Amino acid sequence: MSETQNDTFVTGYLLYLLAASSEQASAQFHDHVRARGLRVPEWRVLACLVDNDGMMITRLARLSLMEQSRMTRIVDQMDARGLVSRVADSNDKRRVRVRLTAEGRDLAEALVKDARRHETRLLSALADTDAARIKGVLRTLLDVLDRPDAT
């Protein structure tokens, strides 16, 4: 979208801008993920676990932007493929944690490196000050939206 284009409601609407930017940037990387033999939801699981192995399904579903029932099916499929395993929580045997297998960790770490390179390329199109601020602004927005009184 060029700067000279007059904003319509949609093209100037924050939610459109966020969604369209995410959709386009994600589509580029998701092609790479699929070429590595993964579906996008599986990539999200690996990405979440690489720095926080042993998450509970509920937390994993939230961070992966999935419903818990869908997350359970994805984890089952990844377990069958040898990418993750389910482990009983040491403090409460009724709770199950999801852990990366060695194969899953190797794949996750490689893809995270690729994702970081992709992010660097995206941010390089912005002025240095914009690139430095954009993540902080988006984190603040997410924090505000996570508040119970946010509407």
C-alpha positions as CSV (number, residue, x, y, z in Angstrom):
1,M,0.0,0.0,0.0
2,S,1.5,3.3,-1.0
3,E,1.7,6.4,1.2
4,T,-0.1,8.4,-1.5
5,Q,-3.2,6.1,-1.5
6,N,-6.1,7.7,0.3
7,D,-7.2,5.7,3.3
8,T,-10.5,4.0,3.1
9,F,-12.0,2.8,6.4
10,V,-10.6,-0.7,5.8
11,T,-7.1,0.3,4.6
12,G,-6.7,2.7,7.6
13,Y,-8.3,0.4,10.2
14,L,-5.8,-0.9,12.8
15,L,-7.2,-4.4,12.8
16,Y,-7.0,-4.7,9.1
17,L,-3.4,-3.5,9.1
18,L,-2.4,-6.0,11.8
19,A,-4.2,-8.9,10.1
20,A,-3.0,-8.1,6.6
21,S,0.6,-7.7,7.8
22,S,0.5,-10.9,9.7
23,E,-1.1,-12.8,6.9
24,Q,1.4,-11.7,4.3
25,A,4.5,-12.2,6.5
26,S,3.3,-15.5,7.9
27,A,2.4,-16.8,4.4
28,Q,6.1,-16.4,3.3
29,F,7.4,-18.3,6.3
30,H,4.7,-20.9,6.3
31,D,5.7,-22.0,2.8
32,H,9.1,-22.8,4.3
33,V,7.5,-24.7,7.2
34,R,5.5,-26.8,4.8
35,A,8.6,-27.5,2.7
36,R,10.2,-29.0,5.9
37,G,7.3,-31.4,6.2
38,L,5.2,-29.7,8.9
39,R,1.8,-28.2,9.0
40,V,1.6,-24.6,10.4
41,P,-0.1,-25.7,13.7
42,E,2.8,-28.2,14.3
43,W,5.3,-25.4,13.7
44,R,3.5,-23.3,16.3
45,V,3.8,-26.1,18.8
46,L,7.5,-26.5,18.2
47,A,8.1,-22.8,18.3
48,C,6.4,-22.6,21.7
49,L,8.2,-25.5,23.2
50,V,11.7,-24.7,22.0
51,D,12.2,-22.1,24.9
52,N,9.6,-23.5,27.3
53,D,9.6,-27.3,27.0
54,G,7.1,-29.1,29.2
55,M,4.1,-26.8,28.7
56,M,0.6,-27.9,29.6
57,I,-1.8,-28.3,26.7
58,T,-3.9,-25.3,27.9
59,R,-1.0,-22.9,27.8
60,L,0.3,-24.4,24.6
61,A,-3.1,-23.9,22.9
62,R,-3.3,-20.3,24.0
63,L,0.2,-19.4,22.7
64,S,-0.3,-21.4,19.5
65,L,-3.6,-19.6,18.8
66,M,-5.6,-22.8,18.8
67,E,-8.6,-24.2,20.7
68,Q,-7.6,-26.8,23.3
69,S,-9.4,-29.6,21.6
70,R,-7.6,-29.0,18.3
71,M,-4.3,-28.7,20.2
72,T,-4.9,-32.1,21.8
73,R,-5.3,-33.6,18.3
74,I,-2.2,-31.9,17.0
75,V,-0.1,-33.1,19.9
76,D,-1.4,-36.6,19.5
77,Q,-0.3,-36.5,15.8
78,M,3.1,-35.0,16.7
79,D,3.6,-37.7,19.4
80,A,2.9,-40.4,16.8
81,R,5.5,-38.8,14.5
82,G,8.1,-38.7,17.3
83,L,8.3,-34.9,17.5
84,V,6.9,-34.6,21.0
85,S,6.0,-36.8,24.0
86,R,3.5,-36.5,26.8
87,V,4.9,-36.6,30.3
88,A,3.0,-36.7,33.6
89,D,3.5,-33.7,35.7
90,S,5.9,-34.5,38.6
91,N,3.7,-32.6,41.1
92,D,0.3,-33.7,39.9
93,K,0.1,-37.0,37.9
94,R,-3.4,-36.0,36.5
95,R,-1.7,-33.2,34.6
96,V,0.2,-33.9,31.4
97,R,3.1,-31.8,30.0
98,V,4.2,-31.8,26.4
99,R,8.0,-32.2,25.7
100,L,10.1,-32.1,22.6
101,T,11.8,-35.3,21.6
102,A,15.4,-35.1,20.4
103,E,14.1,-35.1,16.8
104,G,11.5,-32.4,17.6
105,R,14.1,-30.2,19.3
106,D,16.5,-30.4,16.3
107,L,13.7,-29.5,13.9
108,A,12.4,-26.7,16.2
109,E,15.8,-25.1,16.7
110,A,16.5,-25.2,13.0
111,L,13.1,-23.6,12.2
112,V,13.5,-21.0,14.9
113,K,16.8,-19.9,13.3
114,D,15.1,-19.7,9.9
115,A,12.2,-17.7,11.5
116,R,14.6,-15.3,13.1
117,R,16.3,-14.7,9.7
118,H,12.9,-14.2,8.1
119,E,12.0,-11.7,10.8
120,T,15.3,-9.8,10.3
121,R,14.6,-9.5,6.6
122,L,11.1,-8.2,7.3
123,L,12.3,-5.6,9.8
124,S,15.1,-4.5,7.6
125,A,12.5,-2.8,5.4
126,L,11.7,-0.5,8.2
127,A,13.6,2.4,9.6
128,D,15.8,1.4,12.5
129,T,13.7,3.3,15.0
130,D,10.5,1.7,13.7
131,A,11.9,-1.8,13.8
132,A,13.0,-1.3,17.4
133,R,9.7,0.0,18.5
134,I,7.2,-2.2,16.7
135,K,7.5,-5.3,18.9
136,G,7.2,-3.2,22.1
137,V,4.1,-1.5,20.8
138,L,2.5,-4.8,19.8
139,R,3.4,-6.3,23.2
140,T,1.8,-3.4,25.0
141,L,-1.3,-3.8,22.8
142,L,-1.5,-7.5,23.7
143,D,-1.1,-6.7,27.4
144,V,-4.0,-4.2,27.2
145,L,-6.2,-6.6,25.3
146,D,-5.5,-9.4,27.9
147,R,-6.9,-7.3,30.7
148,P,-10.3,-8.4,31.9
149,D,-11.8,-4.9,31.4
150,A,-10.5,-4.5,27.8
151,T,-13.3,-4.1,25.2
